[in-house]
Amino acid sequence: MPIRHFAVVATLLGTLAIPAWAQPTFSGYLCCNLRTDGSWASDSNYAESGKRIIPVGTPVKVTGYGRYRVHIEVNGGKQDIGNDYSRDIDLGGFAQRWVVQEDPAAKIASFPPKIQSAIREARVTKGMTREQVAMAVGWPISSENPKLDAEIWRMWISSFAEYQVVFDKAGKVREIVTDPQTKNLVVAD
């Protein structure tokens, strides 16, 4: 059944949870830079010691689902994306948030060089749109950011290092608010 049919069924069912076995499997591309320990990545996307980045646009296949997990195949290996802090989003919707149908490469190539560089470095810079921030550092966790069009996205680089991305009325990054140490890790100049 195509993905759009699952979305229609989910809409018709309203708030009923769709079981993991009934969620769609599909191929696509990572929407965002995803930090992994080699087998697992969390929706918090922490930059902890030993983690590497799977770059935005990497081809992946959603192969199944587990308890708060989306199983993917990437570069011939198995990987899980944990829905640890966005559990108000069903697993199918969560998978479609992280794995997109259109390769982001062409879109990224159309961005100004400063934005392209920030995305490659998994950093945020002034002037980015919400989509560009997500490409660079991942989607904000929904438990702390229930509305993606909010003026402020509350983000984390570790359990103890929060930063806030503040958007202007046009939806572009106006400032990044955090402590100096975290700023050095997340802000591209």
C-alpha positions in Angstrom: 0.0 0.0 0.0 1.5 3.4 -1.0 2.5 5.8 1.8 -0.3 8.2 1.0 -2.9 5.5 1.6 -1.5 5.0 5.1 -1.7 8.7 5.7 -5.4 8.7 4.7 -6.1 5.7 6.8 -4.3 7.3 9.8 -6.4 10.5 9.3 -9.6 8.6 9.1 -8.7 6.7 12.3 -8.1 9.9 14.1 -6.3 9.4 17.4 -6.2 5.6 17.2 -2.6 4.4 17.2 -1.5 2.4 14.2 0.4 -0.7 15.3 4.1 -0.9 14.4 3.5 -3.9 12.0 1.0 -1.8 10.0 3.4 1.2 9.5 4.7 1.7 5.9 8.1 0.6 4.7 9.7 2.7 2.0 13.0 4.0 0.5 14.1 7.6 0.6 16.8 9.9 1.8 17.8 11.2 5.3 16.2 14.7 5.7 18.8 15.8 8.1 22.3 15.1 9.5 21.8 12.2 11.9 24.2 11.4 14.7 24.7 7.7 15.3 26.8 5.4 17.5 26.8 3.0 14.5 23.6 1.1 15.2 21.3 3.6 16.9 20.4 7.3 16.7 18.0 9.2 18.9 15.6 12.0 17.8 17.4 14.1 20.3 20.4 13.9 17.9 23.0 14.5 20.6 26.6 15.1 19.6 28.0 12.7 22.2 31.5 11.2 22.3 32.0 8.5 19.7 29.1 9.5 17.5 29.5 10.1 13.8 27.2 11.9 11.4 25.3 10.2 8.6 24.9 13.1 6.2 21.7 14.6 5.0 20.6 13.1 1.7 22.1 9.6 2.4 19.9 7.0 0.7 18.1 4.8 3.3 15.3 2.2 3.4 12.8 2.0 6.2 12.6 -1.7 6.8 10.3 -2.0 9.8 9.4 -0.7 13.3 9.9 -1.7 16.9 9.0 -0.2 20.2 9.6 3.5 19.6 12.1 2.6 16.9 12.2 2.9 13.1 14.5 0.3 11.6 16.4 1.5 8.6 19.1 0.1 6.2 21.8 2.6 5.4 25.0 1.9 3.5 24.2 -1.8 3.7 24.0 -1.8 7.5 21.2 -1.8 9.9 20.4 1.2 12.0 17.6 2.3 14.3 16.2 5.8 14.8 14.7 6.2 18.2 11.5 8.1 18.7 12.6 8.9 22.3 11.2 12.4 22.8 8.6 12.8 20.0 6.2 10.0 21.0 3.2 12.1 20.2 4.1 11.5 16.6 3.1 8.0 15.4 6.0 5.9 14.1 4.9 6.2 10.4 4.8 10.0 10.7 8.1 9.9 12.6 9.7 7.8 9.9 8.5 10.2 7.2 9.9 13.1 9.2 13.4 11.7 9.1 13.3 9.8 5.7 12.0 11.9 2.8 11.1 10.9 -0.7 13.0 13.7 -2.5 16.8 13.8 -2.3 17.7 17.0 -0.5 20.9 17.4 -2.5 19.4 19.6 -5.3 17.7 21.8 -2.7 21.0 22.2 -0.7 22.9 23.1 -3.9 20.5 26.0 -4.4 21.3 27.5 -1.0 23.9 30.3 -0.4 27.4 28.9 0.2 27.4 30.0 3.9 24.2 27.9 4.4 25.5 24.9 2.5 28.7 25.0 4.6 26.7 25.2 7.9 24.6 22.2 6.8 27.7 20.1 5.9 29.2 21.0 9.3 25.9 20.2 11.2 25.8 23.7 12.6 23.3 26.6 12.6 23.8 30.1 11.3 21.8 33.3 11.0 19.6 33.5 8.0 18.7 29.8 7.9 15.1 28.7 7.4 13.5 26.1 9.6 14.0 23.5 6.9 17.7 24.4 6.7 18.1 24.2 10.5 16.5 20.7 10.4 18.8 19.6 7.6 21.8 20.7 9.6 21.0 19.5 13.1 17.8 17.5 12.9 14.2 18.1 13.8 13.5 19.5 17.2 11.9 17.0 19.6 8.2 17.5 19.7 7.9 17.0 23.4 9.6 20.4 23.8 8.6 21.9 20.5 5.0 21.0 19.7 4.7 23.6 16.9 7.3 23.7 14.2 6.3 27.2 13.2 7.1 28.5 16.7 9.3 31.5 17.1 11.8 29.5 19.2 13.1 26.0 18.7 14.5 24.5 21.9 17.3 22.1 20.9 20.0 20.1 22.6 23.5 19.0 21.7 23.8 16.8 24.9 21.7 16.1 27.9 23.1 19.2 29.6 23.7 21.5 26.7 20.6 23.3 25.4 20.5 26.0 22.7 17.6 28.0 21.4 17.1 28.8 17.7 15.2 32.1 17.4 13.4 32.8 14.2 12.3 36.2 12.9 8.9 37.0 11.4 10.1 35.8 7.9 11.0 32.4 9.4 14.8 32.8 9.3 17.2 32.4 12.1 17.7 35.7 14.0 19.9 34.4 16.7 21.1 31.3 18.6 20.9 31.6 22.3 23.1 29.5 24.6 26.2 29.4 26.7 29.5 30.2 25.1 30.8 26.5 25.1 27.7 25.2 23.4 27.7 28.1 21.0 31.2 27.0 19.9 29.8 23.6 19.1 26.6 24.5 17.2 27.0 27.9 15.6 28.6 28.4 12.2 30.0 31.9 11.7 
